[in-house]
Amino acid sequence: KAGVTQTPRYLIKTRGQQVTLSCSPISGHRSVSWYQQTPGQGLQFLFEYFSETQRNKGNFPGRFSGRQFSNSRSEMNVSTLELGDSALYLCASRLAGGLGEQFFGPGTRLTVL
Amino acid sequence: DAKTTQPPSMDCAEGRAANLPCNHSTISGNEYVYWYRQIHSQGPQYIIHGLKNNETNEMASLIITEDRKSSTLILPHATLRDTAVYYCIPQGGSEKLVFGKGTKLTVNP
């Protein structure tokens, strides 16, 4: 069974631009979560989707948004990029909502210049 | 969310057991203890979880104290590939994982 895939793996943008990152969960998994990892703040939860509905959200500004499609694939969007948005963005999938192990993808490394 | 305390770093000789402690004194009754690890530049990887009984799988063993205020992850025969940051995460009904700073384990040859 294929693991969680994220595209693109690397991305360079400039301040003020927007970016869309994609995540394909493991087949059959319906829950997708997004995390941001920076050297200063560590791993921080962004949001979680289950059956196309956002069920949990972290403490990030409204510039960070996401969605999930009927096939469970998910996208996250960051608008008006800032230098501080440079980070590794990780997606994790889980079979269903609630507890259970999460399977992480390799991440998208975003650099904002 | 329960707070956790883990030593920032530990060293272990290859082939020896690695015992990684975690203090989670504010854990609530419905929170499981999950352990993940992150090898450099990769996404975190699930290791094991438990509620109050000790657990073992092909990767590791988890020992949870009777009062559930602390736990220890045991890698019985550490290899160089076990060098990673290890995170102990209490998780209840919320789907999100709250990562602390974890323990950087270095396995030395």
Interface residues (C-beta under 8 A of the other chain):
Chain A: V4 S31 S33 Y35 G42 L43 Q44 F45 E48 F50 R55 N56 G58 L90 A92 R94 G97 G98 L99 E101 Q102 F103 F104 G105 P106 G107
Chain B: Y32 Y34 Q38 Q42 G43 P44 Q45 Y46 H49 Y87 Q91 G92 G93 S94 E95 K96 L97 V98 F99 G100 K101
